[in-house]
Amino acid sequence: MAVSKIQTGLRLNEKVYKKIKVLCTRERRSLNNLIEYVVQRYIEDYERANGPIPVDEVMD
């Protein structure tokens, strides 16, 4: 089953970009996959400390 994902642009400074590319190689992940994983982990940690983030608050 395909997963619907929203495409978004991301700007990174050059130093961060180069370091994350190294991590991608080490982790054998694509850049997009690694960033998605890191963001998901951050959200999980945040919610564990602060409670659920209500997505109703998000405005398009």
Beta strands, then each sheet from edge to edge (+ up, - down):
end
